[in-house]
Amino acid sequence: MPRPNAQGHIKEITDTKDIHLYKCLLHSSPKVLEDQQNTATRFRLRREEIEELLTTGTIFPWASLTRLQAPKFFSDMVESIIGATFLDSQGNIPVVRQILCNLGIMPILERVVSEDVDVLHPVSRLSLWAQKNDKTIEYVYEREGGRINCAIMVDDKEEVRVADLWMGKMSQEEVKFAAAEQAIRAFKLRDVNANYSLLKKKAQKLKKE
């Protein structure tokens, strides 16, 4: 951008600024603006943790991502961009792939596949393990001051306990996922070798009873 200096000479100055995708959403809602700002603040606090888990972790970081408490419109924006690109390019997959690369999604997807990252939800994995081994799983919550605890009980015996700050109802889900992830590591449940069809039928039978 040309600007005159003190001597009246014009010098071109290059200025760059990062604009996050969520700021490109057109709206006039104070609630949406508040959600954007709060989510961005939570992301800044956990960015290093999430990036490390996404790039090096062996288990998909469900708990860390849940702690962002990101409203659905964040993912809706990404979904819309991918869908619009696919339609505008008349189904040109290389073009869509490039968009995924630009958004930083493709490297994560490729690592998930190439390194066999465990993407099964931790609560689901614990449930499958419990069904396969005829065990009962119970999540017990306790509020103490400004913190919330989640204990995982296996056959009425406490095996894992995780505590975190209480920041509303969502905190209970966050600490539940964190406890489930910790239990998976403690029980070494990277692969439960479960027969999913059989477990599903068994669960339906128990539900009817």
C-alpha positions as CSV (number, residue, x, y, z in Angstrom):
1,M,0.0,0.0,0.0
2,P,1.7,3.3,-1.1
3,R,2.2,5.8,1.7
4,P,4.1,9.2,1.6
5,N,7.0,9.5,4.1
6,A,8.2,12.6,5.9
7,Q,10.0,13.8,2.8
8,G,6.9,13.4,0.7
9,H,8.3,10.3,-1.1
10,I,6.0,7.4,-1.6
11,K,7.1,4.0,-0.4
12,E,5.2,0.8,-0.8
13,I,4.7,-1.1,2.5
14,T,3.5,-4.7,2.6
15,D,1.3,-5.5,5.5
16,T,-0.2,-8.9,6.3
17,K,-2.8,-9.9,8.8
18,D,-4.2,-13.3,9.7
19,I,-8.0,-13.5,9.5
20,H,-9.5,-16.6,11.1
21,L,-12.2,-18.4,9.2
22,Y,-14.9,-17.9,11.8
23,K,-14.6,-14.1,11.4
24,C,-15.8,-14.4,7.8
25,L,-19.3,-15.5,8.9
26,L,-21.8,-12.7,8.1
27,H,-24.3,-12.2,10.9
28,S,-25.8,-9.5,13.2
29,S,-26.3,-11.7,16.3
30,P,-24.8,-10.6,19.6
31,K,-25.1,-14.3,20.8
32,V,-23.1,-15.6,17.8
33,L,-20.5,-12.9,18.3
34,E,-20.2,-13.9,22.0
35,D,-20.0,-17.6,21.1
36,Q,-17.2,-16.8,18.6
37,Q,-15.2,-14.8,21.1
38,N,-15.6,-17.4,23.9
39,T,-14.7,-20.3,21.7
40,A,-11.6,-18.4,20.3
41,T,-10.5,-17.7,23.9
42,R,-10.8,-21.4,24.9
43,F,-8.9,-22.4,21.7
44,R,-6.0,-20.1,22.5
45,L,-5.7,-21.7,25.9
46,R,-5.7,-25.2,24.5
47,R,-4.2,-24.7,21.1
48,E,-0.8,-26.3,21.8
49,E,-2.4,-29.3,23.6
50,I,-4.8,-29.9,20.7
51,E,-2.2,-29.5,18.0
52,E,0.2,-31.8,19.7
53,L,-2.5,-34.5,20.1
54,L,-3.7,-34.2,16.5
55,T,-0.1,-34.4,15.1
56,T,1.4,-37.0,17.4
57,G,-1.3,-38.6,19.6
58,T,-2.3,-42.2,19.1
59,I,-5.9,-41.5,20.3
60,F,-8.1,-38.8,18.7
61,P,-8.4,-35.9,21.2
62,W,-12.2,-36.1,21.8
63,A,-11.9,-34.7,25.3
64,S,-9.7,-31.7,24.4
65,L,-11.9,-30.8,21.4
66,T,-15.0,-31.1,23.5
67,R,-13.5,-28.6,26.0
68,L,-13.7,-26.0,23.3
69,Q,-17.5,-26.0,23.5
70,A,-17.6,-24.9,19.9
71,P,-21.1,-24.2,18.6
72,K,-22.2,-26.2,15.6
73,F,-21.9,-23.2,13.2
74,F,-18.1,-23.6,13.3
75,S,-18.3,-27.0,11.7
76,D,-21.2,-25.9,9.4
77,M,-18.9,-23.3,7.9
78,V,-16.2,-25.8,7.0
79,E,-18.8,-28.3,5.7
80,S,-20.4,-25.5,3.5
81,I,-17.0,-24.6,2.0
82,I,-16.2,-28.2,1.2
83,G,-19.7,-28.8,-0.3
84,A,-19.6,-25.6,-2.3
85,T,-16.1,-26.4,-3.7
86,F,-17.3,-29.9,-4.7
87,L,-20.3,-28.5,-6.6
88,D,-18.5,-25.5,-8.2
89,S,-15.7,-27.7,-9.4
90,Q,-18.3,-30.2,-10.7
91,G,-17.0,-33.0,-8.5
92,N,-13.3,-32.4,-9.1
93,I,-11.7,-34.3,-6.2
94,P,-8.2,-32.9,-6.6
95,V,-9.7,-29.4,-6.2
96,V,-11.6,-30.4,-3.1
97,R,-8.4,-32.1,-1.7
98,Q,-6.5,-28.8,-2.2
99,I,-9.2,-27.0,-0.1
100,L,-8.9,-29.6,2.6
101,C,-5.1,-29.1,2.5
102,N,-5.5,-25.3,2.8
103,L,-7.8,-25.7,5.7
104,G,-5.3,-28.0,7.5
105,I,-7.7,-31.0,7.5
106,M,-6.1,-33.3,5.0
107,P,-2.8,-33.7,6.9
108,I,-4.7,-34.8,9.9
109,L,-6.9,-37.2,7.9
110,E,-3.8,-38.7,6.2
111,R,-2.1,-39.3,9.6
112,V,-5.2,-40.8,11.1
113,V,-5.2,-43.4,8.3
114,S,-1.5,-44.0,7.9
115,E,-0.7,-44.2,11.6
116,D,-4.0,-46.0,12.5
117,V,-5.0,-43.4,15.1
118,D,-7.8,-44.6,17.3
119,V,-10.8,-42.5,16.4
120,L,-13.5,-44.5,18.2
121,H,-15.2,-42.4,20.8
122,P,-13.7,-43.2,24.2
123,V,-17.1,-43.7,25.9
124,S,-18.1,-46.1,23.2
125,R,-14.9,-48.0,23.4
126,L,-15.3,-48.5,27.2
127,S,-18.8,-49.6,26.6
128,L,-17.8,-52.2,24.0
129,W,-15.0,-53.5,26.3
130,A,-17.5,-53.8,29.2
131,Q,-20.0,-55.7,27.1
132,K,-17.4,-58.0,25.8
133,N,-16.1,-58.8,29.2
134,D,-19.4,-58.8,31.1
135,K,-18.5,-55.9,33.2
136,T,-20.6,-52.9,34.3
137,I,-19.3,-49.3,33.8
138,E,-20.7,-46.4,35.8
139,Y,-19.7,-42.7,35.7
140,V,-20.0,-41.0,39.1
141,Y,-19.8,-37.2,39.4
142,E,-19.0,-35.1,42.4
143,R,-19.0,-31.3,42.7
144,E,-16.5,-29.9,45.1
145,G,-16.3,-26.1,45.2
146,G,-15.4,-24.9,41.8
147,R,-14.3,-28.3,40.5
148,I,-16.1,-31.4,39.2
149,N,-14.8,-35.0,39.6
150,C,-15.7,-38.0,37.4
151,A,-14.9,-41.4,38.7
152,I,-15.2,-44.5,36.5
153,M,-16.5,-47.5,38.4
154,V,-15.9,-51.0,37.0
155,D,-18.0,-53.6,38.8
156,D,-18.5,-51.0,41.6
157,K,-14.8,-50.5,42.0
158,E,-13.3,-47.1,41.2
159,E,-10.6,-47.4,38.6
160,V,-10.1,-43.9,37.3
161,R,-10.8,-40.4,38.6
162,V,-10.4,-37.1,36.8
163,A,-11.0,-33.6,38.1
164,D,-11.5,-30.3,36.2
165,L,-12.9,-26.8,36.7
166,W,-16.7,-26.5,36.8
167,M,-17.7,-24.2,34.0
168,G,-21.4,-25.1,33.5
169,K,-23.2,-28.3,32.5
170,M,-20.8,-29.0,29.6
171,S,-18.0,-29.5,32.1
172,Q,-19.6,-32.8,33.1
173,E,-19.3,-34.1,29.5
174,E,-15.8,-32.8,29.2
175,V,-14.5,-34.5,32.4
176,K,-16.4,-37.7,31.4
177,F,-14.5,-37.9,28.1
178,A,-11.2,-37.1,29.8
179,A,-11.8,-39.9,32.3
180,A,-12.8,-42.4,29.5
181,E,-9.6,-41.6,27.6
182,Q,-7.5,-42.1,30.7
183,A,-9.3,-45.4,31.4
184,I,-8.5,-46.6,27.8
185,R,-4.8,-45.9,28.4
186,A,-4.9,-47.5,31.9
187,F,-6.7,-50.6,30.6
188,K,-4.6,-50.7,27.4
189,L,-7.8,-50.9,25.3
190,R,-6.2,-49.7,22.0
191,D,-8.0,-52.5,20.3
192,V,-10.8,-54.3,22.1
193,N,-11.1,-56.8,19.2
194,A,-14.8,-56.6,19.6
195,N,-17.5,-58.2,17.4
196,Y,-19.5,-55.1,16.9
197,S,-22.6,-56.9,15.5
198,L,-22.7,-59.4,18.3
199,L,-22.3,-56.6,20.9
200,K,-25.0,-54.6,19.4
201,K,-27.4,-57.5,19.5
202,K,-26.5,-58.2,23.1
203,A,-27.1,-54.6,24.1
204,Q,-30.5,-54.6,22.4
205,K,-31.4,-57.9,24.3
206,L,-30.4,-56.4,27.6
207,K,-32.4,-53.3,26.9
208,K,-35.5,-55.3,26.2
209,E,-35.1,-57.2,29.4
